[in-house]
């Protein structure tokens, strides 16, 4: 049994693989002050809650963009599961090559997404990852990382609006019935989410045009991918497990 862990700036995603696809997906808040014991206990309690035997864990692999949590995370897993995780790095074998700039400038999470998206594809790929930041990554048919675009994430943008707007309250991040808002809550939802839908459509269409990638497959992933996808047909696929699947592939390739 494999535990795949994706450490983001806001959340830590954990996925269980036991011979097939991702069986269980968990999310923890990314807290830099969490101790090794707290980390190990929290993860082992998830195993127990969902009837997984911690002793049955054979391996773990981690992709992280938050270095400060890695000591407690690695030590917690070693202490409570007797497993030493593999940490994704740029020297690993992977079917992705960076075309421009330094490979070290491309975040591990972006490379892992590309690894998963490449499987079974014979055309260019555009990946849109809705996390703390919204990331647009482009792969050529040959598996070259052509370019990456980074925009502010939906949740942090909304939080800034709620915090700085004295008369604005928080709203659920879900599409309103219509862009013609009927009240303040729908006004905020329309602005936040339809605004990001417009962003996605423009950037994706512009990338397809400038790169001559009209046949590119567009994949959305991340926490709010399904919400955004409800309001547009620009995505060919929505895969919430993309990063974790990429970790599983990297583990199988590099173990």
C-alpha positions in Angstrom: 0.0 0.0 0.0 1.3 3.4 -1.0 0.6 6.8 0.6 1.0 9.7 -1.9 1.2 13.2 -0.3 1.0 16.5 -2.1 2.0 19.4 0.2 0.6 22.7 -1.0 0.6 26.1 0.6 -2.9 25.8 1.8 -3.7 22.1 2.0 -1.9 18.7 2.2 -3.6 16.1 0.1 -3.1 12.4 1.0 -4.1 9.5 -1.3 -4.1 5.8 -0.7 -3.1 3.5 -3.5 -3.5 -0.3 -3.0 -3.0 -1.9 -6.4 -5.2 0.4 -8.4 -6.3 4.0 -8.5 -6.7 6.3 -5.6 -8.9 4.6 -3.1 -9.2 7.4 -0.5 -8.4 11.1 -0.6 -7.9 13.1 2.5 -7.0 16.8 3.1 -5.2 18.4 6.0 -4.5 22.1 6.5 -0.8 23.0 5.9 0.4 24.1 9.3 4.1 24.8 9.7 4.0 24.6 13.5 2.6 21.0 13.6 5.1 18.7 15.4 6.2 15.3 14.2 4.0 13.6 16.7 1.0 15.7 15.8 1.6 14.9 12.1 2.1 11.1 12.7 -1.0 10.9 15.0 -3.2 12.8 12.6 -2.3 10.7 9.6 -2.5 7.4 11.5 -6.0 8.4 12.9 -7.2 8.9 9.3 -6.0 5.3 8.6 -7.9 4.0 11.6 -11.0 6.0 10.9 -11.3 4.5 7.4 -10.2 0.9 8.4 -6.7 1.0 6.9 -4.0 -0.8 8.9 -1.1 1.6 9.4 1.2 -1.5 9.5 0.1 -2.4 5.9 1.7 0.8 4.5 4.7 -0.2 2.4 5.8 3.1 1.0 5.2 6.8 0.8 6.1 9.5 -1.8 5.8 13.3 -1.2 5.7 16.3 -3.4 6.1 19.6 -1.6 6.2 23.3 -2.2 6.5 24.1 1.5 10.0 23.2 2.8 9.2 24.3 6.4 6.7 21.4 7.0 9.0 18.7 5.6 10.9 17.9 8.7 7.9 17.1 10.9 6.1 15.4 8.0 9.0 13.1 7.1 9.8 12.3 10.8 6.1 11.8 11.7 5.7 9.2 8.9 8.9 7.4 9.9 8.0 7.3 13.5 4.3 6.2 13.1 4.5 4.0 10.0 8.1 2.8 10.0 8.4 4.0 6.4 10.9 6.4 4.8 9.1 8.5 2.2 10.5 9.3 -1.3 10.6 13.0 -1.9 10.1 14.2 -5.4 13.1 16.0 -6.9 14.2 17.2 -10.3 16.7 14.3 -10.7 14.0 11.7 -10.8 13.2 9.7 -13.9 10.1 11.2 -15.5 8.6 11.5 -19.0 8.7 15.3 -18.9 11.4 17.7 -20.1 11.6 21.5 -19.4 11.9 23.4 -22.7 12.7 26.9 -21.4 14.7 28.1 -18.3 15.9 25.9 -15.5 14.1 22.7 -14.5 14.6 23.8 -10.9 12.4 26.8 -11.4 9.4 24.5 -12.2 7.7 23.5 -9.0 7.5 19.8 -8.1 3.7 19.9 -8.0 3.7 21.2 -11.6 6.0 18.4 -12.9 4.0 15.8 -11.0 0.8 17.0 -12.7 2.5 16.8 -16.1 3.7 13.3 -15.5 0.1 12.2 -14.8 -1.4 14.1 -17.7 1.1 12.6 -20.2 -0.2 9.1 -19.8 -1.8 7.8 -22.9 -1.7 11.2 -24.7 -0.5 11.9 -28.2 -1.3 15.6 -28.4 -0.4 18.8 -26.5 -1.8 19.2 -23.0 -2.9 22.3 -21.0 -3.3 21.7 -17.3 -5.1 24.2 -15.1 -4.6 23.6 -11.4 -6.8 25.5 -9.0 -4.9 25.7 -5.7 -3.4 28.5 -3.6 -2.4 29.9 -7.0 -4.1 29.1 -10.3 -1.5 27.5 -12.5 -1.7 27.0 -16.3 1.0 24.6 -17.6 1.5 23.5 -21.2 3.1 20.3 -22.5 4.0 19.5 -26.1 3.1 16.3 -27.8 6.7 15.1 -27.1 6.4 15.8 -23.4 8.3 19.1 -23.3 7.2 21.6 -20.6 6.6 24.6 -22.9 5.5 27.2 -20.5 3.7 27.9 -17.2 1.5 30.8 -16.2 0.7 31.6 -12.6 -2.3 33.7 -11.4 -3.7 34.4 -8.0 -5.8 31.6 -6.6 -9.6 31.8 -6.3 -9.8 31.3 -2.5 -7.0 33.8 -1.6 -8.4 36.4 -4.0 -11.9 35.9 -2.4 -10.4 36.1 1.1 -8.7 39.4 0.3 -12.0 40.8 -1.0 -13.9 39.6 2.1 -11.2 41.0 4.4 -10.8 44.4 2.8 -14.5 45.0 2.0 -16.0 46.3 5.2 -19.6 45.7 4.1 -18.9 42.4 2.4 -19.5 39.1 4.1 -18.1 35.7 3.1 -20.1 33.6 0.7 -19.8 30.0 -0.5 -17.7 29.6 -3.5 -20.3 28.1 -5.8 -21.8 29.3 -9.1 -24.9 31.4 -8.7 -28.0 30.6 -10.8 -27.2 33.4 -13.2 -24.6 36.0 -13.8 -27.4 38.5 -13.5 -27.0 38.7 -9.7 -30.1 39.1 -7.5 -28.4 40.0 -4.2 -25.0 40.8 -2.7 -24.1 37.1 -2.2 -24.8 36.3 -5.8 -23.0 39.4 -6.9 -19.8 38.2 -5.1 -20.2 34.7 -6.4 -20.7 35.9 -10.0 -17.7 38.2 -9.8 -15.3 35.7 -8.2 -16.2 32.6 -10.2 -17.4 33.9 -13.6 -14.4 36.2 -13.5 -12.2 33.2 -13.2 -14.1 31.3 -15.9 -13.4 34.2 -18.2 -9.8 34.2 -17.2 -9.5 30.4 -18.0 -11.2 30.7 -21.3 -9.1 33.6 -22.4 -5.7 32.2 -21.3 -6.4 28.7 -22.7 -7.7 30.1 -26.1 -4.7 32.5 -26.3 -2.2 29.6 -25.5 -3.9 27.4 -28.2 -3.6 30.3 -30.7 0.0 31.4 -30.0 1.4 27.9 -29.8 -0.8 26.5 -32.6 -2.2 23.9 -30.2 -5.8 23.9 -31.3 -6.1 20.2 -30.6 -4.6 20.4 -27.1 -6.4 18.5 -24.3 -7.3 20.7 -21.4 -7.4 19.2 -18.0 -8.6 20.9 -14.8 -7.5 19.8 -11.3 -7.4 21.2 -7.8 -9.9 22.0 -5.1 -12.3 24.3 -7.1 -11.8 22.7 -10.5 -15.3 21.1 -10.6 -17.0 24.4 -9.5 -15.3 26.3 -12.3 -15.9 23.6 -14.9 -19.7 23.8 -14.2 -19.7 27.2 -16.0 -17.6 26.5 -19.1 -17.0 23.9 -21.8 -13.3 24.8 -22.1 -12.1 21.8 -20.2 -12.0 18.3 -21.7 -11.5 16.6 -18.4 -11.7 17.3 -14.6 -9.4 15.1 -12.5 -9.1 15.9 -8.8 -6.6 13.0 -8.4 -4.2 14.3 -11.1 -1.3 15.2 -8.7 -1.7 12.1 -6.6 -1.8 9.9 -9.7 1.4 11.6 -10.9 3.0 10.7 -7.5 2.0 7.1 -7.9 3.5 7.0 -11.4 6.8 8.6 -10.2 7.0 6.1 -7.3 6.5 3.1 -9.7 9.2 4.6 -12.0 11.8 5.5 -9.4 11.4 3.0 -6.5 
